[in-house]
């Protein structure tokens, strides 16, 4: 196991990596510079060319299809077209199978990190998951080597993931034990964790899901939506807060440490090494009240997928899309710091003018500073596909 220390200066908004001994203690004891220390203990895995930001840093494909959502139902055939053409546009390959083969081998154990928060409308859609599984089968991965997972088994059960996916695909909630290769594994690995003390909480450790250890590749399937603490819940948050437990403690009214926590958690070598592809479900999207979006007025039909190997670049494009939608409806920016716009959860669910926290979309830029991808728009190549 390898242990790395990150120290965040809340006053200056700066993050330092690997500060140890007297230097770290002196930094922490500076009265004018409150700090958050995050220790990551995880295996020190080698990072291949597939590790974040992956084969195509800064490249994002936005594939859209007007027919992907009809009468409130996601349509699988158009989603399949979006995915196939999007993967070819990302990789430059002439066929979908060749595109997927750049990331996946037949012997891989592939974990699909879904987002089931926000049942029923603002979750990773089953048609998209079926199309991803179809593509994995096409390159030789059998269903028994595919694991769909998230922290919350009850949310996946409500969505019907267990019953509506192909036979043989395992659906695993990290909040319970699960079986692989004749062994029973606990949901979380007691040897891999992040330790941080945000607000004086009793339990200061967040453990990584054991599925991450067992998988050889992770395909990240987040949703395009606003988040009331982190700004957006995109590729980075879906990995960090979906693969570690005890993470809600990073936000307490009105402050949130989602920046830098999300970025730092994504640097854990098992996540960084194995998350080789990010496919964001933006068929339905959320501009306020996320991640659950109890008020359907805050959901819009974007009818798009965002695809890339660079989670920072994908999240930056997502951030721009949500910001534009909020401008269109007259809602405050995700960067807003006006205390008059703070309110309760009930206020937030009633009005796009109110929010529970000062959001921290800067976690995306912090992830870029940690080497996970490209933040600056001029360094992002956005390839738009309109499919009909």
N, C-alpha and C positions, 0 to 999 in steps of 0.2 A: 504494500500500500504506500501511496505517496500523499503527503499532506501539504497543501499550499494555502497561504494566508493572503487575503485581500483586505485592505483597509480603505474605507470610504470616508472622505471628509465631507460631511453633510453641509457645512458652511460654504465650502468652495466648489462643491460638486465634482471633486476629483477622486480618482480611484488609484490606489497604489498596490502593486502586486509583489509579494515575497518579502515584505518588510519584517525583519526579525529582531529579537533581542532588544538592546537598549534603544536602537533607532525606532522600533515600533512603540516601545513604552513612552518615549519622549513625544512621539507624534500623538498618541492617545491622550496624553496628559496636558495637551495644550488647551487651556480653558476656552479660547475663542474658536476652536475648531472641533465641534462634536463629531465623533466618528462611529462608524459601524464596522466591526471586524467580522469577516466571514472566513471560516476555515473549511476547506474542502478536503475530505479524505476519500480517495478513490484509487483504483489501479491506474498505473501510469502507462496506458496503452499507447502503442505507436500510432501516429496519425498518417494514414495513407493519403493519396491524392483525392480520395472520395470524402475525406473528413471536411466538416464545415470550415470554409465556405464552399468546398466541393469543386467539381470539375469546371463550373461556369460562374466564377465570381462576378457579381454585378449584373448577371443576365436574368431577366424576369420575363416570362411569357404570360400575357393576359389573353385567355381564350374565352370568347363570349358566343352565346347561341340564344337567340330570342325564344326558341322552342324548348329550352331546358326546363322551363317551369310553366305549366299550363293548368289553369283552374286550381291553383294552389298545390299541385302535385309535381314533384321532380320527375322528369322524363329521362329514363335511362339511356335510350338510343342517342339523343343529342349530347348527353353527358359523355358518353363513350367517344363521340366524334370530337368533342372539346379536348378530352384527355389524349386521344391518339394524335391529333394534329398539334396539340400543345407540346407533347413530348418530342415530336419530330422537329418542331421549331426550336425547342430548347437545345437539342443535341446536334441538329444538322443531319441526322440519319434519314434514310429514305423510307424506312418502315418503323412501325411502332415497336415491333419485336427487337429490332436492332437498337432502338433508343433505350429500351428497358435493359437490354443486355449490357449496357455501359455501366450499370449500377448493381445489377443482381445476377448471381450465378445459381444454377439449379440446386446446389447443395446448401444454399443459405437458409437460415432460420430468420424469417422476416417478420418483424413486429410492426403493426400499423397503429400508430398513436392517434386515436380519434379524439374528438371533442364532443361529449354528450351533454354538456351543460346548456340548458335552455330548451328542454323538451317542450313541444315537439318541433318547433319551427327553425331554431337557430343552432342546429347540431350538424356534425358530419353526416351527410345524407347516405342512406343505404345504397341508392343507385351508384353514387361515386365509389363507395367501398366495393361494390360488386365489380365495377369496371377495373378497379385497381387489382382485385384478386384475379380477374380474367387475364389481365396483362402479366401478372406473376406466373400464372399457370402456363401462359404461352412461352415463357422463357424456361420452363421446366420445374418451377417450384410447386410441389404438391400441396394440397390444402392442409395436410397435417403439419406442414412446416410454416404455416401462417398463423400469427397470433394477433388478435385485435385486443387492444388494452387501453385502460384508463384507470385512474384512482378509484372511481365510483361505480361499483358493480350495479347498484340499484338504478342509476341513470341509464346504463346500457340495457338493463332488463326492461325498463319502461319503454325504451325505444324499439325493442324487439330485435336487437342485434343477435341474440342467441338463436332466434328462430328464423330470421330472414336472410342470413348469410349462407353461403354454400356449405354443404355437409363436410365435416372434417376440420373446418376453420375453428380454432379455439377462441373463445371470448373470455378474457381474464380481467377481473377487477383486482387492483392491487390491495384492496382492503380485506382480502381473504387469501387462503392458501390455494395453490394450483399445482397441477401435475404436469411433468414433462419427463420423457424418457424413463418412465417407471419410478420417478422420484417425486416427492411432494416438496414444493418450495413455499416458504412464507412469501407474502406479498412484497415485503420490503427486505432489503439486504442489510443486516445489522452492521456490516463492516464498511459500508459505503454511505457517507453522510455529509451534510453541510451543517456546521455549527455556527450560530449567530444569535446574539441577544439584541432584539430590536427594541422592545419596550419593557424589559424586565420580566418577561414571561418565565414560567417555571421550567418548561421543556424547551431547550435551546437547540435541539437537533432535529434535522429533517433528513429522513432516510430515503435512499434511492430505491425504486422498484426493482425487484429481482428479474423481471422480464428483460430489463435493459442488459443485465449480465448474461442472460441466456441467449439473447438474439445476436445474430451476426450483422444484421442490417436493420435500420429503422426507417420507415417511410412515415413522414409527419403529415397528418391530415387535419390541420386546424380549420377554423372558420373565420370569415371576414367579419369582425365585429369590434365595436367599442368595448372598453372595459373601464369600470368606474374607478379603479385604482391605478392600473398600468397605462391607461390611455387606449390601447388596443390589446386584444388577446389574439396574437398572431402566431407565427411559427415559433418564436422564441419562448413566449409564455406557455404555449401548449406543451412544449418539451419540458421546460423548467418546472412549472407548477403542476404539470400533469404526470411527471415522473418522480417527484419528491413529495413526501407527505409533510404535514404540519407547516404549511406555507401561508395560510390566511393570517397568521400572526404578524406578517410584514406590514399590514396596514391597520392603523387605529385612527379614528377620526381626529383631525382631518389629514394626518400625515400618512404617507406610504413609502416603504423602502423597496417597492417593486423595482425601482432603479436605486441600487445596482443589483439587487438580488437575482432578478431574472437573468441578466447577462452573466453573472458569476456562475450560477448553477449550470448554465449551458456550456461553460468551459470544462466541466467535469469530463475527463477523458472518455469514459464509456459513452456519454451522449455525443460529444463532439466527433468521436471516431466513427460512430455507427449511424448517425442521422444523415443519410446520403442524399435524400430527396424530400422536397417539401411541396405539397399540393394543397393549396388553400381553397376550401369550398366557399365560394362567394355567390352561390346560386341565390340564396337569401342572405342578406347582410343586415347588420345592426349598426345604427349610428348613435344610439343612446340607450342607457339602462342595461348595458351589458355587464356580465356575460349572460344573464338569464333572459333579459328582455321580456319581462312579464307583460309589458304594454305593447300590443302588436302595432301600434302607431309608429313605433321606433324601428320597425323592420321594413326594409325595402328590397325589391326584386332586382338585384344587380345582375343575375344570370351570367356569372363569370367564374372562371377558375384562374388562380395565379399559381404559376409553376416555376420552380427554380431549385438550384442546389445551395444558394446563398440565402440563409434565413433573414439576414439583416436587410438585404435588398428587397426581398419579398415583403417584409414587414414595413419597409419605408414606403413602398407603393401602396400597401393597404392603408397606412397612416394618411397618405395624401388623399386617398379616395374617401375615407371617413371624414377628414377635415372638409373636403369639398362638399360632401352631403350636408354636414352641419352648417356650412356657410349658406347653402341653398335654402335651408329651413330656418335660418336665423338663430341657430344655437351657438353658444360660446365655443371658442376654440378648445381643443383638448389640452392646450398649454395654459389655459385660463388660471389666474391666481387671484381673482376677485372674491374676497370672503363673502360678499353678498350673494354669491351664486352657490354657496354651500347649503346643504339641507339634509334631511333624514332620507332613509331609503324610500319611504312613502312619497316624499317630495320628488325624489329622483324619478320614481315610476310614473308620476303624474305629469312632470314638466321637463322638457329638454333644457330648460334654463337652470336646473338645479342638479347638484351632484354631491356624493357623500364625501369625496376626498379631493385634494389637489392631485390631479392625475400626474403620472410620471412617464410620458411617452419617450423621455430621454433614455430609457433603458435600451432602446434600439441603437442609439448612437454609442452608448457605453459598450454594447456588444461588439460594435465595429472597432472600438478602441482596444478591445481584447482580442482582435484578430478573427472574429467570426464572420465578417462580411463587410460589404460596402454600404456606407450611409449616405454619402453625398449624391444628390440626384444626377449631377453631371458625370458621375462614375457608374451610373446604372443604365444598362441597355434594356429598354422596355420594348418588347416585341408584341404588338397587338394583333390578334386574329379575330375577325368577325366571321363566324361560321353560320351557314344557312342550309 
